[in-house]
Amino acid sequence: METDFITPVEKRGDFYFKREDVYVPYDFSPANGSKLRQCQLLIKKNAEAAKNGIVTGTSILSPQAVIAASVAKQINVPCDIFYGGTRQELLETKKYPSIAKKLGANISIVSKMAYTSVLTSKAEEYANTNGRFNIRYGFDLRNNLDVFIGSVATQTQNIPKEAKILVVTVGSAITLIGILCGLAMYENNIEKVFAIGCAPNRINKIQDYANMIYFERGIVLPVGKLKYIDAFNNIKGYKYENTMKEEYNGIVFHPRYEAKSFCWLRKQNLSKCLFWITGKDIQPN
């Protein structure tokens, strides 16, 4: 399955669903979805910098470790995963670090704190010292704007003309920004985008990227259509560390991401709605 594969949109029950979760290209790894494609294209673009290996600092709750380890295994380079604020014996019981280790990644605790800024700094220092490529947390694509287009924006090409409302889960906001870019590039009838924030508020980040993309590419992101729902701070149970169980017409949603957004959607009176599924939960093979 190639990175340019356009994942399907399905109509199930009352909603349309963008099925990025069906992008599962590896037979050796359960990694999947839009985040995997982002990582693949990011490494492809930066192949020279990544030829000696990659490193990433991440959360034990994030599938980023598995995705990074999978891409490293694909191109046969070393992969180092940095964690903070935990203990080795606890780390070994967690799903994502365990899967990443089985894929060949080196797992390290590099800080007493799990702050993203600290882990990013440690990873950047290691990358500079050892000639590795640092995959920033959330697959931050700053300085790699073309990856937005190749990994996410192009996936908006098959939004059905009947869909007027789009609902997207927001973690790092990278996928949302790519979708907004696609809405600006390809014909569609989307009138409103509900962004359900399941992580700290990303409004400023979204606007920063909108400005950058306009400055560098002349693409005007339709931020006027965006309605940001800060569920992380304002709805009980929507903190990043919380999980939910939610399924609909045979689709089982990711417990940390889409399950929360779909729970929100079911309580709204929205029609002609497309729900964007970024990926499914990663389970051991």
Legacy VTK file of the C-alpha trace (Angstrom):
# vtk DataFile Version 3.0
C-alpha trace
ASCII
DATASET POLYDATA
POINTS 285 float
0.000 0.000 0.000
1.680 3.213 -1.201
1.692 6.557 0.640
-0.289 8.144 -2.202
-3.176 5.693 -1.673
-6.347 7.735 -1.130
-8.195 6.124 1.757
-11.944 5.652 1.274
-14.905 7.622 2.551
-17.764 5.386 3.685
-21.392 6.167 4.478
-22.494 4.272 7.565
-25.746 5.074 9.293
-26.194 8.822 9.634
-22.598 9.822 8.915
-19.800 9.735 6.387
-16.432 8.450 7.635
-12.987 9.176 6.260
-11.196 5.864 6.845
-7.535 6.732 7.356
-7.485 3.795 9.773
-7.462 1.352 6.834
-3.988 2.553 5.823
-1.966 -0.344 7.301
0.933 -0.832 4.871
3.301 -3.087 6.842
3.036 -6.829 7.417
5.539 -6.543 10.281
3.860 -3.752 12.227
0.380 -2.670 13.356
1.237 1.005 12.738
-1.456 2.722 10.685
-3.222 5.876 9.622
-2.431 9.430 8.751
0.324 9.769 11.363
2.205 6.857 9.836
1.967 8.414 6.368
3.197 11.732 7.775
6.202 9.988 9.288
6.949 8.028 6.116
6.962 11.131 3.919
8.863 13.155 6.513
11.655 10.571 6.509
11.540 10.218 2.724
12.003 13.965 2.329
14.831 13.974 4.890
16.441 10.710 3.761
19.981 12.065 3.858
19.592 13.320 7.439
17.955 10.031 8.495
20.406 7.631 6.826
22.254 7.012 10.111
19.094 6.633 12.156
16.213 8.493 13.749
15.364 9.585 17.271
12.169 10.832 18.855
11.043 11.990 22.292
7.460 11.070 23.059
4.824 10.189 25.649
4.201 6.638 26.849
0.551 7.289 25.928
1.351 8.160 22.315
1.647 5.711 19.374
4.486 7.853 17.991
7.088 5.369 19.287
5.564 2.503 17.304
5.231 4.606 14.158
8.818 5.855 14.328
10.147 2.368 15.036
8.141 0.946 12.115
9.479 3.478 9.614
13.028 2.949 10.903
12.639 -0.806 10.425
11.313 -0.262 6.907
14.410 1.684 5.859
16.737 -0.415 8.048
18.189 2.301 10.287
18.522 2.503 14.090
15.718 4.096 16.081
15.977 5.627 19.564
12.879 6.426 21.600
13.255 8.894 24.485
10.884 8.991 27.443
10.809 10.978 30.653
9.055 10.982 34.016
8.828 7.210 34.358
10.748 4.151 35.569
12.179 1.336 33.496
10.081 -1.345 35.186
6.919 0.693 34.508
7.956 1.504 30.959
8.267 -2.177 30.101
4.609 -2.753 30.998
3.287 -0.092 28.614
1.911 -1.125 25.232
3.541 1.337 22.861
7.105 1.173 24.258
6.861 -2.625 24.299
5.776 -2.824 20.652
8.453 -0.314 19.605
11.105 -2.393 21.377
9.955 -5.556 19.557
10.319 -3.638 16.298
13.968 -3.044 17.156
13.922 0.413 18.740
16.223 1.364 21.596
14.150 2.625 24.525
15.684 5.131 26.947
14.568 7.247 29.898
16.440 10.524 29.475
14.719 12.878 31.892
12.986 13.007 35.257
10.317 15.105 33.559
8.022 14.119 30.701
7.574 17.640 29.338
7.559 17.773 25.544
10.036 20.667 25.534
12.535 18.687 27.618
12.264 15.510 25.520
12.495 17.507 22.284
15.653 19.208 23.546
17.209 15.884 24.546
16.333 14.332 21.200
17.668 17.321 19.267
20.932 17.231 21.191
21.287 13.502 20.537
20.473 13.954 16.840
23.084 16.689 16.436
25.746 14.710 18.281
25.120 11.367 16.593
24.026 12.361 13.094
20.415 11.258 13.519
17.152 12.781 12.330
14.865 14.024 15.097
11.157 13.341 14.624
9.540 16.008 16.748
6.624 15.134 18.999
3.300 15.040 17.175
5.188 14.747 13.859
5.585 18.500 13.794
6.061 19.429 10.141
7.543 22.898 10.497
10.078 23.374 7.674
8.435 20.422 5.909
5.259 22.033 4.601
5.172 19.909 1.468
4.672 16.892 3.732
1.338 18.423 4.784
0.224 18.247 1.181
1.509 14.768 0.414
0.421 13.121 3.658
-2.849 14.847 4.586
-4.089 17.538 2.194
-4.347 15.143 -0.749
-6.608 12.915 1.348
-9.380 15.539 1.137
-9.835 14.881 -2.583
-12.643 12.367 -2.072
-14.758 14.321 0.400
-18.300 13.728 -0.914
-20.145 16.762 -2.208
-23.054 15.914 0.110
-20.901 16.512 3.219
-21.279 20.027 4.615
-19.805 19.553 8.102
-16.444 18.016 9.004
-15.540 16.765 12.500
-11.860 16.217 13.306
-10.083 15.112 16.469
-7.217 17.386 17.526
-4.143 16.140 19.356
-1.026 17.869 18.054
-3.196 19.623 15.379
-0.847 18.590 12.554
-3.498 16.451 10.859
-6.115 19.198 11.232
-3.777 21.753 9.651
-3.160 19.383 6.741
-6.903 18.904 6.294
-7.492 22.666 6.270
-4.773 22.940 3.645
-6.575 20.318 1.565
-9.908 22.104 1.904
-8.225 25.162 0.410
-6.666 23.174 -2.431
-9.458 20.837 -3.555
-13.101 21.389 -4.415
-15.530 20.555 -1.616
-18.749 21.774 0.003
-17.557 21.862 3.614
-19.127 24.832 5.410
-17.988 24.178 8.991
-15.111 22.266 10.591
-15.563 21.206 14.204
-12.153 20.546 15.762
-12.475 18.574 18.994
-9.443 19.325 21.136
-8.382 16.295 23.182
-5.027 17.841 24.110
-3.945 21.306 25.326
-5.432 24.150 23.280
-3.885 24.369 19.786
-5.579 27.528 18.460
-2.368 29.574 18.465
-0.468 26.753 16.771
-3.116 26.467 14.058
-2.951 30.205 13.368
0.863 30.158 13.326
0.861 27.407 10.720
-1.861 29.143 8.715
0.338 32.247 8.542
3.404 30.210 7.617
1.641 28.234 4.894
0.255 31.441 3.392
3.668 33.115 3.521
5.521 30.154 1.992
2.912 28.719 -0.396
0.235 31.366 -0.838
-2.423 28.917 0.374
-5.142 30.539 2.486
-6.346 28.052 5.096
-10.130 28.343 5.703
-9.752 29.088 9.431
-12.980 31.107 9.271
-14.841 27.793 8.913
-13.145 26.386 12.009
-14.995 25.948 15.297
-12.538 24.783 17.956
-14.080 22.829 20.825
-11.636 22.881 23.748
-12.850 19.581 25.178
-9.537 18.967 26.960
-10.124 21.900 29.295
-13.906 22.169 29.308
-15.505 18.707 29.083
-15.151 16.134 31.851
-13.344 12.976 30.752
-11.609 14.570 27.760
-8.137 14.971 29.238
-5.463 13.373 27.062
-4.736 10.668 29.618
-8.403 9.599 29.724
-9.808 6.967 27.365
-13.326 6.095 26.199
-14.982 3.154 24.503
-17.038 4.067 21.465
-18.071 2.238 18.301
-20.596 2.780 15.538
-21.848 0.453 12.805
-18.814 -1.803 13.022
-16.211 0.941 13.456
-14.276 0.813 16.744
-12.795 4.219 17.478
-9.396 4.967 18.999
-10.036 5.223 22.775
-7.794 8.250 23.308
-8.763 10.213 20.213
-11.746 9.533 17.921
-13.845 7.833 20.615
-14.028 11.147 22.456
-14.847 13.166 19.351
-17.505 10.744 18.180
-19.064 10.760 21.644
-19.282 14.554 21.286
-20.734 14.248 17.771
-23.509 11.880 18.817
-24.774 14.487 21.269
-25.079 17.167 18.564
-27.862 17.735 16.072
-25.663 17.701 12.981
-26.490 16.373 9.528
-24.531 15.935 6.301
-21.522 15.276 8.497
-18.157 13.689 7.661
-16.199 12.278 10.615
-12.449 12.071 9.990
-10.766 8.951 11.423
-7.026 9.621 11.661
-6.127 6.078 12.724
-7.038 3.122 14.883
-5.534 1.984 18.145
-2.317 0.052 17.722
-2.423 -3.472 19.119
0.411 -6.027 19.239
0.519 -8.346 16.222
LINES 1 286
285 0 1 2 3 4 5 6 7 8 9 10 11 12 13 14 15 16 17 18 19 20 21 22 23 24 25 26 27 28 29 30 31 32 33 34 35 36 37 38 39 40 41 42 43 44 45 46 47 48 49 50 51 52 53 54 55 56 57 58 59 60 61 62 63 64 65 66 67 68 69 70 71 72 73 74 75 76 77 78 79 80 81 82 83 84 85 86 87 88 89 90 91 92 93 94 95 96 97 98 99 100 101 102 103 104 105 106 107 108 109 110 111 112 113 114 115 116 117 118 119 120 121 122 123 124 125 126 127 128 129 130 131 132 133 134 135 136 137 138 139 140 141 142 143 144 145 146 147 148 149 150 151 152 153 154 155 156 157 158 159 160 161 162 163 164 165 166 167 168 169 170 171 172 173 174 175 176 177 178 179 180 181 182 183 184 185 186 187 188 189 190 191 192 193 194 195 196 197 198 199 200 201 202 203 204 205 206 207 208 209 210 211 212 213 214 215 216 217 218 219 220 221 222 223 224 225 226 227 228 229 230 231 232 233 234 235 236 237 238 239 240 241 242 243 244 245 246 247 248 249 250 251 252 253 254 255 256 257 258 259 260 261 262 263 264 265 266 267 268 269 270 271 272 273 274 275 276 277 278 279 280 281 282 283 284
